[in-house]
Amino acid sequence: MTKYFPTRLLVLASIIILLANCQDKEQIHQLVQNRTDEIFDSLVAVRRDIHQHPEMFFKEFRTSNLVAKYLESLGLEVHRNIGGTGVVAILHGTEERKTIAWRADMDAISSEFPDVVEFASKVEGVRHGCGHDVHTTIGLGMANVLSSIRHRLKGNVVFIFQPAEETPVVRVFSGAQAMIDDGLFNIVKPDELYATHISDFPVGKVSMYPGRFFAYLKPIIIRFNLDSDPEAIKKRIEDQLIKFNSPSIDLWEAMGDPKIGIFGDSTLFDDFVCSRVFEAEKDEQEYIIYGQLASSDPEQLIATSKQIKQVISNISDASNALEIEFGEDYYNHYNDPKLSNLSREFIRNLYGATAIMRPHGLVPGSGDDFSLLQENIPGGYYSIGGSNAKKGIISAPHSPNFAVDESAISYGVSYFSSLIIERLNSE
């Protein structure tokens, strides 16, 4: 019996270490939740301040200053004015094992829709109708929570607060590219990179699945002589484009439908083509009509674009058109399969299976220039719910009645702070 005694001691020691590690993990994530609860009211106040003072792309001067001061107050290493109004902050942990980056966009959108919240925008024609005020606040909350337990972090955390995600329909520049060009990755070299965006599914839920997130997209640009009638031409084009939609419903309106929406079991978003016209603009020499074609299949996108071009050309020939073109596919990020699966299972195990929602198709949106940041860095772009049907809150970005249940801030801070800790402390 004696000769087995050392082996038994080793087994017992291993069990004790394993139990201690499990207890340590539980404790650290409880600290995350406790700190999140402590600062929640202050984060709501920050979010409402940003919401009331929205700023358009590359003009986020007030927001950028607010963000930088907040991060400096936490003792982080802060770099201002990266790519214009961008802010980069580094939280140094106890070791140099990994560097995990988190990106939040700061800019607002042009909107003539009235704000539906009591703390409405004070800037005429501009509002946070895409949730970037919430994204910014979640990022600040994460910085606060993680800095409070920095002695438990086995690596560094980088917070990237980006300007100008909401650039014009034809994207010739972006805040992400501006930050890259201004030396972002000379300041930091992340091993992994993550971000989130408010979506219209229920608050408290998050979606993190591998692969492509947005549909395959092409911008449509049509130029007309100034002696044309742009509104009449726009209506004729809309009437023609709708004939190519399959299925023949407004997919943007259906996206949050519990049955046929992006998360519905009978989804229509796994096989579709859809198009829409945004607006008609006038410059010194011409009118420009912008539109968008989206599909779940890249080959279908190309084939349909050729058909649409011929149809619109027929309209154009009779309407003094100067030019019709299809632009390049919009930015589209790709969630690293391994990291997405690890992240999903971690959130499921820590916060329960009901916290996770699985998409059943691609989103027919306009993409996100976050994809430029993650071109050579693995990571993920995750959707977080902000809707609350009981309160009449629907968080569909860019919709007329866009609003967010502010408890989404708490969920975002706790979910993603815990996720970063897990990724930092993993081997």
The 8 nearest C-alpha neighbors of each residue, nearest first, counted from 0:
[[1, 2, 3, 4, 5, 7, 6, 8],
 [2, 0, 4, 3, 5, 6, 7, 8],
 [1, 3, 4, 0, 5, 6, 7, 8],
 [4, 2, 6, 1, 0, 5, 7, 8],
 [3, 5, 7, 1, 6, 2, 8, 0],
 [6, 4, 8, 7, 3, 9, 2, 1],
 [7, 5, 9, 8, 3, 4, 10, 2],
 [8, 6, 10, 4, 9, 5, 11, 3],
 [7, 9, 5, 11, 6, 10, 12, 4],
 [8, 10, 12, 6, 7, 11, 13, 5],
 [9, 11, 7, 13, 12, 8, 14, 6],
 [12, 10, 8, 14, 13, 9, 7, 15],
 [11, 13, 9, 15, 14, 10, 8, 16],
 [14, 12, 10, 16, 11, 15, 17, 9],
 [13, 15, 17, 11, 12, 16, 18, 10],
 [14, 16, 12, 18, 13, 17, 19, 11],
 [17, 15, 19, 13, 14, 18, 20, 12],
 [18, 16, 14, 20, 19, 15, 13, 21],
 [19, 17, 21, 15, 20, 16, 14, 22],
 [18, 20, 16, 22, 17, 21, 23, 15],
 [21, 19, 23, 17, 22, 18, 16, 24],
 [20, 22, 18, 24, 23, 19, 25, 17],
 [23, 21, 19, 25, 20, 24, 26, 18],
 [22, 24, 20, 26, 21, 25, 19, 27],
 [25, 23, 21, 27, 26, 22, 20, 28],
 [26, 24, 22, 28, 23, 27, 29, 21],
 [25, 27, 23, 29, 24, 28, 22, 30],
 [26, 28, 30, 24, 29, 25, 23, 31],
 [29, 27, 31, 30, 25, 26, 417, 24],
 [28, 30, 26, 32, 31, 27, 33, 25],
 [29, 31, 27, 33, 28, 32, 34, 26],
 [32, 30, 28, 29, 34, 33, 35, 413],
 [31, 33, 35, 29, 30, 34, 413, 36],
 [32, 34, 30, 36, 35, 31, 29, 37],
 [35, 33, 37, 31, 36, 32, 144, 30],
 [34, 36, 32, 37, 33, 38, 39, 31],
 [35, 37, 33, 39, 34, 38, 32, 409],
 [38, 36, 34, 35, 39, 33, 40, 41],
 [39, 37, 41, 35, 36, 40, 42, 34],
 [38, 40, 42, 36, 41, 37, 35, 43],
 [41, 39, 43, 42, 38, 44, 37, 36],
 [40, 42, 44, 38, 43, 39, 45, 37],
 [43, 41, 45, 39, 44, 40, 46, 38],
 [42, 44, 46, 40, 45, 41, 47, 39],
 [43, 45, 41, 47, 42, 46, 48, 40],
 [46, 44, 42, 48, 43, 47, 49, 41],
 [45, 47, 43, 49, 48, 44, 136, 132],
 [48, 46, 50, 44, 49, 45, 51, 43],
 [47, 49, 45, 51, 50, 46, 44, 52],
 [50, 48, 52, 46, 47, 51, 132, 53],
 [51, 49, 47, 48, 52, 53, 132, 127],
 [50, 52, 120, 48, 121, 49, 119, 53],
 [51, 53, 49, 50, 121, 120, 122, 48],
 [54, 52, 107, 126, 50, 51, 127, 49],
 [55, 53, 59, 107, 106, 58, 52, 56],
 [54, 56, 107, 106, 58, 108, 59, 57],
 [55, 57, 163, 58, 106, 162, 165, 166],
 [56, 58, 163, 162, 59, 84, 83, 55],
 [59, 57, 56, 55, 60, 54, 84, 106],
 [60, 58, 54, 62, 57, 61, 63, 84],
 [61, 59, 63, 58, 62, 64, 84, 54],
 [60, 62, 64, 63, 59, 65, 54, 52],
 [61, 63, 65, 59, 64, 60, 66, 49],
 [64, 62, 66, 60, 65, 61, 59, 84],
 [63, 65, 67, 61, 66, 62, 68, 60],
 [66, 64, 62, 68, 63, 67, 69, 61],
 [65, 67, 63, 69, 64, 68, 62, 70],
 [68, 66, 64, 70, 69, 65, 71, 63],
 [69, 67, 71, 65, 70, 66, 64, 72],
 [68, 70, 72, 66, 67, 71, 65, 73],
 [69, 71, 73, 67, 72, 68, 75, 66],
 [72, 70, 68, 74, 73, 75, 69, 67],
 [71, 73, 69, 70, 74, 68, 75, 67],
 [74, 72, 70, 71, 75, 143, 69, 146],
 [75, 73, 71, 72, 76, 70, 146, 90],
 [74, 76, 90, 71, 73, 89, 70, 77],
 [75, 77, 89, 88, 90, 74, 78, 71],
 [78, 76, 88, 87, 75, 71, 79, 89],
 [79, 77, 87, 86, 88, 76, 80, 81],
 [78, 80, 86, 81, 85, 77, 87, 67],
 [81, 79, 84, 83, 85, 86, 82, 78],
 [82, 80, 85, 83, 178, 79, 86, 181],
 [81, 83, 178, 177, 181, 85, 80, 84],
 [82, 84, 80, 81, 85, 57, 177, 162],
 [83, 85, 80, 63, 162, 59, 81, 82],
 [86, 84, 81, 161, 80, 162, 82, 160],
 [85, 87, 79, 160, 78, 81, 80, 159],
 [88, 86, 159, 78, 158, 77, 160, 79],
 [87, 89, 77, 158, 76, 157, 75, 78],
 [90, 88, 157, 76, 75, 156, 91, 158],
 [89, 91, 156, 75, 155, 157, 92, 88],
 [90, 92, 155, 89, 156, 154, 93, 149],
 [93, 91, 154, 152, 155, 149, 94, 153],
 [92, 94, 153, 150, 152, 154, 91, 151],
 [95, 93, 153, 154, 92, 96, 152, 155],
 [96, 94, 154, 97, 155, 153, 93, 92],
 [95, 97, 154, 94, 153, 98, 423, 155],
 [98, 96, 154, 95, 423, 155, 190, 99],
 [97, 99, 155, 189, 190, 156, 154, 100],
 [98, 100, 156, 191, 189, 190, 192, 157],
 [101, 99, 157, 192, 156, 158, 189, 191],
 [100, 102, 193, 158, 194, 192, 159, 157],
 [103, 101, 159, 194, 160, 158, 193, 100],
 [102, 104, 160, 135, 134, 161, 138, 159],
 [105, 103, 161, 160, 131, 162, 106, 135],
 [104, 106, 131, 162, 135, 161, 132, 103],
 [107, 105, 55, 56, 54, 163, 162, 104],
 [106, 108, 127, 55, 54, 53, 126, 131],
 [109, 107, 125, 126, 55, 127, 110, 128],
 [108, 110, 125, 124, 126, 107, 111, 55],
 [111, 109, 124, 125, 112, 108, 126, 128],
 [110, 112, 124, 113, 109, 125, 123, 126],
 [111, 113, 110, 399, 114, 400, 124, 126],
 [114, 112, 115, 111, 399, 110, 400, 119],
 [113, 115, 119, 116, 112, 120, 126, 400],
 [116, 114, 113, 400, 117, 119, 402, 401],
 [117, 115, 119, 118, 114, 402, 120, 113],
 [116, 118, 119, 115, 114, 120, 47, 51],
 [119, 117, 116, 51, 47, 120, 50, 48],
 [120, 118, 114, 116, 117, 51, 121, 115],
 [119, 121, 51, 122, 126, 50, 52, 114],
 [120, 122, 51, 52, 119, 123, 53, 125],
 [123, 121, 120, 125, 124, 52, 53, 126],
 [122, 124, 125, 121, 120, 111, 126, 110],
 [123, 125, 110, 111, 109, 122, 126, 112],
 [126, 124, 109, 110, 123, 122, 108, 53],
 [127, 125, 53, 128, 120, 107, 108, 110],
 [126, 128, 107, 129, 130, 50, 108, 53],
 [127, 129, 397, 126, 130, 401, 396, 108],
 [128, 130, 396, 397, 127, 131, 107, 108],
 [131, 129, 133, 132, 127, 128, 197, 134],
 [130, 132, 134, 133, 105, 104, 129, 135],
 [131, 133, 135, 130, 134, 46, 50, 49],
 [132, 134, 136, 131, 130, 135, 137, 46],
 [135, 133, 131, 137, 136, 103, 132, 138],
 [136, 134, 138, 132, 103, 133, 137, 105],
 [135, 137, 133, 139, 138, 134, 46, 140],
 [136, 138, 140, 134, 412, 139, 135, 408],
 [137, 139, 141, 135, 136, 140, 103, 134],
 [140, 138, 136, 142, 141, 137, 143, 135],
 [141, 139, 137, 143, 142, 138, 412, 136],
 [142, 140, 144, 138, 412, 143, 139, 416],
 [141, 143, 139, 145, 140, 144, 146, 138],
 [144, 142, 140, 146, 141, 145, 139, 147],
 [145, 143, 141, 147, 146, 142, 34, 140],
 [144, 146, 147, 142, 148, 143, 149, 141],
 [145, 147, 149, 143, 148, 144, 142, 73],
 [148, 146, 144, 145, 149, 143, 34, 150],
 [149, 147, 145, 146, 150, 151, 144, 152],
 [148, 150, 146, 152, 151, 92, 147, 145],
 [149, 151, 148, 152, 93, 92, 153, 147],
 [152, 150, 149, 148, 153, 93, 92, 27],
 [153, 151, 92, 149, 154, 150, 93, 420],
 [154, 152, 94, 93, 424, 92, 423, 96],
 [153, 155, 92, 97, 94, 95, 96, 152],
 [154, 156, 98, 91, 92, 90, 97, 99],
 [157, 155, 99, 90, 98, 100, 89, 91],
 [158, 156, 100, 89, 88, 99, 101, 90],
 [157, 159, 101, 88, 87, 100, 102, 160],
 [158, 160, 102, 87, 101, 161, 86, 103],
 [161, 159, 103, 86, 85, 104, 102, 87],
 [160, 162, 104, 85, 159, 105, 103, 174],
 [163, 161, 174, 85, 105, 57, 106, 104],
 [164, 162, 56, 174, 165, 57, 106, 173],
 [163, 165, 174, 166, 162, 173, 368, 104],
 [166, 164, 163, 56, 108, 167, 106, 107],
 [165, 167, 164, 163, 56, 170, 173, 168],
 [168, 166, 169, 170, 165, 171, 172, 56],
 [167, 169, 170, 166, 289, 218, 290, 365],
 [170, 168, 167, 171, 218, 326, 166, 289],
 [171, 169, 172, 168, 167, 166, 173, 329],
 [170, 172, 169, 173, 167, 166, 168, 176],
 [171, 173, 170, 176, 174, 166, 177, 175],
 [174, 172, 176, 175, 163, 164, 177, 166],
 [173, 175, 163, 162, 177, 176, 164, 161],
 [174, 176, 178, 177, 173, 368, 179, 372],
 [175, 177, 179, 173, 178, 174, 180, 371],
 [176, 178, 82, 174, 180, 175, 179, 181],
 [179, 177, 82, 181, 175, 176, 180, 183],
 [178, 180, 183, 176, 181, 182, 177, 175],
 [181, 179, 177, 178, 182, 176, 82, 183],
 [180, 182, 178, 82, 179, 183, 81, 177],
 [181, 183, 185, 179, 184, 180, 178, 186],
 [184, 182, 179, 186, 185, 178, 181, 187],
 [185, 183, 187, 186, 188, 182, 179, 189],
 [184, 186, 182, 183, 187, 188, 179, 181],
 [187, 185, 184, 183, 182, 188, 87, 78],
 [188, 186, 184, 185, 189, 183, 157, 89],
 [187, 189, 184, 190, 185, 186, 98, 183],
 [190, 188, 98, 191, 99, 100, 187, 192],
 [189, 191, 98, 99, 97, 376, 188, 192],
 [190, 192, 99, 378, 377, 189, 376, 100],
 [193, 191, 100, 378, 101, 99, 377, 376],
 [192, 194, 379, 101, 378, 380, 100, 102],
 [195, 193, 380, 102, 101, 381, 103, 379],
 [196, 194, 381, 380, 382, 383, 197, 134],
 [197, 195, 382, 383, 198, 381, 134, 194],
 [196, 198, 383, 384, 382, 130, 385, 195],
 [199, 197, 384, 383, 200, 382, 395, 394],
 [198, 200, 394, 395, 386, 384, 385, 393],
 [199, 201, 384, 386, 198, 255, 385, 202],
 [202, 200, 386, 384, 385, 387, 204, 203],
 [201, 203, 384, 385, 386, 204, 407, 387],
 [202, 204, 410, 384, 407, 354, 201, 205],
 [205, 203, 354, 384, 202, 355, 383, 201],
 [204, 206, 383, 355, 382, 356, 354, 384],
 [207, 205, 356, 382, 355, 381, 357, 208],
 [208, 206, 381, 343, 339, 205, 382, 209],
 [207, 209, 339, 206, 340, 210, 357, 334],
 [210, 208, 336, 334, 339, 335, 340, 207],
 [209, 211, 334, 333, 336, 335, 212, 208],
 [210, 212, 333, 213, 332, 334, 209, 331],
 [213, 211, 361, 362, 210, 333, 332, 214],
 [214, 212, 362, 361, 366, 363, 211, 364],
 [213, 215, 361, 363, 295, 362, 294, 216],
 [216, 214, 294, 293, 297, 295, 328, 213],
 [217, 215, 293, 328, 292, 329, 214, 294],
 [216, 218, 328, 292, 326, 327, 291, 325],
 [219, 217, 291, 326, 325, 290, 292, 220],
 [218, 220, 290, 325, 291, 289, 324, 326],
 [221, 219, 289, 324, 323, 288, 325, 218],
 [222, 220, 323, 288, 287, 322, 324, 289],
 [221, 223, 287, 322, 321, 286, 320, 323],
 [224, 222, 320, 286, 321, 285, 319, 287],
 [225, 223, 285, 226, 227, 319, 320, 286],
 [224, 226, 285, 227, 286, 223, 284, 228],
 [225, 227, 224, 228, 319, 223, 285, 229],
 [228, 226, 225, 224, 229, 223, 319, 318],
 [227, 229, 231, 230, 232, 226, 225, 318],
 [230, 228, 232, 231, 233, 227, 279, 286],
 [231, 229, 233, 232, 228, 234, 279, 235],
 [230, 232, 234, 233, 229, 228, 235, 236],
 [233, 231, 235, 229, 234, 230, 236, 228],
 [232, 234, 230, 236, 231, 235, 229, 237],
 [235, 233, 237, 231, 232, 236, 230, 238],
 [236, 234, 232, 238, 233, 237, 231, 239],
 [235, 237, 239, 233, 238, 234, 240, 232],
 [238, 236, 234, 240, 239, 235, 233, 241],
 [237, 239, 235, 236, 241, 240, 234, 242],
 [240, 238, 236, 237, 241, 242, 235, 310],
 [241, 239, 237, 242, 243, 238, 236, 274],
 [240, 242, 244, 243, 239, 238, 237, 274],
 [243, 241, 240, 239, 244, 238, 247, 245],
 [244, 242, 241, 240, 245, 273, 272, 239],
 [245, 243, 273, 247, 241, 272, 242, 246],
 [246, 244, 247, 272, 271, 243, 273, 248],
 [245, 247, 244, 248, 271, 272, 267, 273],
 [246, 248, 245, 244, 249, 241, 242, 243],
 [249, 247, 246, 250, 244, 245, 253, 252],
 [248, 250, 252, 251, 253, 247, 273, 246],
 [251, 249, 253, 252, 248, 254, 273, 363],
 [252, 250, 254, 253, 249, 363, 364, 255],
 [251, 253, 250, 249, 254, 255, 256, 248],
 [254, 252, 250, 256, 251, 260, 255, 249],
 [253, 255, 260, 261, 251, 256, 252, 250],
 [256, 254, 260, 253, 199, 257, 200, 261],
 [255, 257, 260, 253, 258, 259, 254, 263],
 [258, 256, 263, 260, 255, 259, 262, 264],
 [259, 257, 263, 265, 256, 260, 264, 266],
 [258, 260, 266, 265, 263, 267, 256, 257],
 [261, 259, 254, 256, 263, 255, 266, 262],
 [260, 262, 254, 358, 359, 263, 268, 266],
 [263, 261, 358, 260, 359, 357, 264, 257],
 [264, 262, 258, 266, 260, 257, 259, 265],
 [263, 265, 266, 258, 262, 259, 359, 257],
 [266, 264, 259, 263, 258, 267, 260, 262],
 [267, 265, 259, 263, 260, 268, 264, 261],
 [266, 268, 259, 269, 270, 260, 265, 271],
 [267, 269, 360, 266, 270, 261, 361, 271],
 [268, 270, 360, 267, 295, 359, 361, 271],
 [271, 269, 268, 295, 267, 272, 296, 294],
 [272, 270, 245, 294, 295, 268, 246, 269],
 [273, 271, 294, 245, 244, 293, 295, 274],
 [274, 272, 244, 293, 292, 294, 245, 271],
 [273, 275, 292, 291, 293, 240, 244, 241],
 [274, 276, 291, 290, 277, 292, 237, 273],
 [275, 277, 290, 289, 278, 291, 237, 274],
 [278, 276, 290, 289, 275, 279, 288, 291],
 [277, 279, 289, 288, 276, 280, 290, 233],
 [278, 280, 288, 287, 289, 229, 286, 281],
 [281, 279, 287, 286, 288, 278, 282, 289],
 [282, 280, 286, 285, 287, 283, 279, 284],
 [281, 283, 284, 285, 286, 280, 287, 225],
 [284, 282, 285, 281, 225, 286, 224, 280],
 [283, 285, 282, 225, 224, 286, 281, 223],
 [286, 284, 225, 224, 223, 282, 281, 283],
 [285, 287, 281, 223, 280, 222, 225, 224],
 [288, 286, 222, 280, 279, 221, 281, 223],
 [287, 289, 279, 221, 278, 220, 280, 222],
 [290, 288, 220, 277, 278, 219, 276, 287],
 [291, 289, 276, 219, 277, 275, 218, 220],
 [290, 292, 218, 219, 274, 275, 217, 276],
 [291, 293, 274, 217, 216, 273, 218, 275],
 [294, 292, 216, 273, 215, 272, 363, 214],
 [295, 293, 272, 296, 215, 300, 271, 214],
 [294, 296, 214, 270, 271, 215, 361, 269],
 [295, 297, 299, 294, 298, 300, 215, 270],
 [298, 296, 300, 299, 215, 301, 295, 294],
 [299, 297, 301, 300, 296, 302, 303, 294],
 [298, 300, 302, 296, 297, 301, 303, 294],
 [299, 301, 297, 298, 303, 294, 302, 304],
 [300, 302, 304, 298, 299, 303, 297, 305],
 [303, 301, 299, 305, 304, 300, 298, 306],
 [302, 304, 306, 300, 305, 301, 299, 307],
 [303, 305, 307, 301, 306, 302, 308, 300],
 [306, 304, 308, 303, 302, 307, 301, 309],
 [307, 305, 303, 309, 308, 304, 310, 302],
 [308, 306, 304, 310, 309, 305, 311, 303],
 [307, 309, 305, 311, 306, 310, 312, 304],
 [308, 310, 312, 306, 307, 311, 313, 305],
 [309, 311, 307, 313, 312, 308, 306, 314],
 [310, 312, 314, 308, 313, 309, 315, 307],
 [313, 311, 315, 309, 314, 310, 308, 316],
 [312, 314, 310, 316, 311, 315, 309, 317],
 [315, 313, 311, 312, 317, 316, 318, 310],
 [314, 316, 312, 318, 320, 317, 313, 311],
 [317, 315, 313, 318, 314, 312, 319, 320],
 [316, 318, 315, 314, 319, 313, 320, 312],
 [317, 319, 315, 316, 320, 314, 227, 232],
 [320, 318, 224, 317, 316, 223, 315, 227],
 [321, 319, 223, 315, 318, 322, 222, 224],
 [320, 322, 223, 222, 224, 319, 323, 221],
 [321, 323, 222, 320, 221, 324, 223, 220],
 [324, 322, 221, 220, 222, 325, 321, 312],
 [325, 323, 220, 219, 326, 221, 322, 308],
 [326, 324, 219, 218, 217, 220, 327, 323],
 [325, 327, 218, 217, 324, 219, 328, 220],
 [326, 328, 217, 329, 325, 218, 216, 330],
 [329, 327, 217, 216, 215, 330, 326, 218],
 [330, 328, 216, 366, 331, 327, 365, 217],
 [331, 329, 366, 368, 367, 370, 332, 328],
 [332, 330, 366, 370, 213, 329, 367, 333],
 [331, 333, 370, 211, 334, 330, 212, 369],
 [332, 334, 211, 210, 335, 331, 212, 379],
 [335, 333, 379, 210, 209, 336, 378, 339],
 [334, 336, 338, 378, 337, 377, 339, 209],
 [337, 335, 209, 339, 338, 334, 340, 210],
 [336, 338, 340, 339, 335, 341, 209, 342],
 [337, 339, 341, 340, 335, 336, 342, 378],
 [340, 338, 342, 336, 209, 341, 208, 337],
 [339, 341, 343, 337, 342, 338, 336, 344],
 [340, 342, 338, 344, 339, 343, 345, 337],
 [343, 341, 339, 345, 340, 344, 338, 346],
 [344, 342, 340, 346, 345, 341, 207, 339],
 [343, 345, 347, 341, 346, 342, 348, 340],
 [344, 346, 342, 348, 347, 343, 341, 349],
 [347, 345, 349, 343, 348, 344, 350, 342],
 [348, 346, 351, 352, 344, 345, 350, 349],
 [347, 349, 345, 346, 351, 350, 344, 352],
 [348, 350, 346, 347, 351, 345, 344, 28],
 [349, 351, 347, 346, 348, 354, 352, 353],
 [352, 350, 347, 353, 348, 354, 349, 346],
 [351, 353, 347, 354, 355, 350, 348, 346],
 [354, 352, 355, 351, 204, 356, 347, 350],
 [353, 355, 204, 352, 351, 205, 203, 350],
 [356, 354, 205, 353, 204, 206, 352, 347],
 [357, 355, 206, 205, 204, 358, 354, 262],
 [356, 358, 206, 262, 359, 355, 208, 207],
 [359, 357, 262, 261, 360, 356, 206, 208],
 [360, 358, 262, 261, 269, 266, 357, 268],
 [359, 361, 269, 268, 358, 261, 362, 266],
 [362, 360, 214, 213, 212, 268, 295, 363],
 [361, 363, 213, 214, 364, 212, 360, 261],
 [364, 362, 214, 293, 213, 361, 365, 251],
 [365, 363, 362, 366, 213, 214, 293, 216],
 [364, 366, 329, 367, 363, 216, 213, 330],
 [367, 365, 330, 331, 364, 329, 213, 368],
 [368, 366, 369, 330, 331, 370, 365, 164],
 [367, 369, 370, 371, 330, 175, 164, 173],
 [370, 368, 372, 367, 371, 175, 373, 332],
 [369, 371, 332, 368, 373, 372, 331, 330],
 [372, 370, 369, 374, 368, 373, 175, 176],
 [373, 371, 369, 370, 374, 175, 368, 376],
 [372, 374, 376, 370, 375, 371, 377, 369],
 [375, 373, 371, 372, 376, 370, 377, 332],
 [376, 374, 373, 377, 372, 371, 370, 191],
 [375, 377, 373, 191, 374, 192, 190, 378],
 [378, 376, 191, 335, 192, 373, 375, 379],
 [379, 377, 192, 191, 193, 335, 334, 338],
 [378, 380, 334, 193, 335, 381, 339, 194],
 [381, 379, 194, 195, 193, 334, 382, 378],
 [380, 382, 195, 207, 206, 379, 194, 196],
 [383, 381, 196, 206, 195, 205, 198, 197],
 [384, 382, 205, 197, 198, 204, 196, 206],
 [383, 385, 202, 200, 201, 198, 204, 199],
 [384, 386, 202, 403, 404, 394, 407, 201],
 [387, 385, 393, 201, 394, 392, 202, 199],
 [386, 388, 392, 390, 389, 201, 391, 202],
 [387, 389, 391, 390, 392, 386, 393, 201],
 [390, 388, 387, 391, 392, 386, 393, 201],
 [391, 389, 388, 392, 387, 404, 386, 393],
 [390, 392, 388, 389, 387, 393, 386, 402],
 [393, 391, 387, 386, 390, 402, 388, 403],
 [394, 392, 386, 395, 402, 401, 199, 391],
 [393, 395, 199, 386, 402, 401, 403, 385],
 [394, 396, 199, 398, 393, 401, 198, 397],
 [397, 395, 129, 398, 394, 128, 401, 198],
 [398, 396, 128, 129, 395, 399, 401, 108],
 [397, 399, 401, 396, 400, 395, 128, 394],
 [400, 398, 112, 401, 397, 113, 128, 114],
 [401, 399, 398, 115, 402, 393, 114, 112],
 [400, 402, 394, 398, 399, 395, 128, 393],
 [403, 401, 394, 392, 393, 400, 404, 115],
 [404, 402, 385, 394, 405, 386, 392, 393],
 [403, 405, 385, 406, 407, 386, 387, 392],
 [406, 404, 407, 408, 403, 43, 385, 409],
 [405, 407, 408, 409, 404, 410, 202, 203],
 [408, 406, 405, 410, 409, 385, 202, 411],
 [409, 407, 411, 406, 410, 137, 405, 412],
 [408, 410, 406, 412, 407, 411, 413, 35],
 [409, 411, 407, 413, 408, 412, 414, 203],
 [412, 410, 408, 414, 409, 413, 415, 407],
 [411, 413, 141, 409, 137, 410, 415, 416],
 [412, 414, 416, 410, 411, 415, 32, 417],
 [415, 413, 411, 417, 416, 412, 410, 418],
 [414, 416, 418, 417, 412, 413, 411, 419],
 [417, 415, 419, 413, 418, 141, 414, 412],
 [418, 416, 420, 415, 414, 419, 413, 28],
 [417, 419, 415, 421, 416, 420, 414, 422],
 [420, 418, 422, 416, 421, 417, 423, 415],
 [421, 419, 423, 417, 418, 422, 424, 416],
 [420, 422, 418, 424, 419, 423, 425, 417],
 [421, 423, 419, 425, 420, 424, 418, 99],
 [424, 422, 420, 421, 425, 154, 153, 419],
 [423, 425, 421, 153, 422, 420, 426, 152],
 [426, 424, 422, 423, 421, 420, 153, 97],
 [425, 424, 423, 422, 96, 97, 421, 153]]
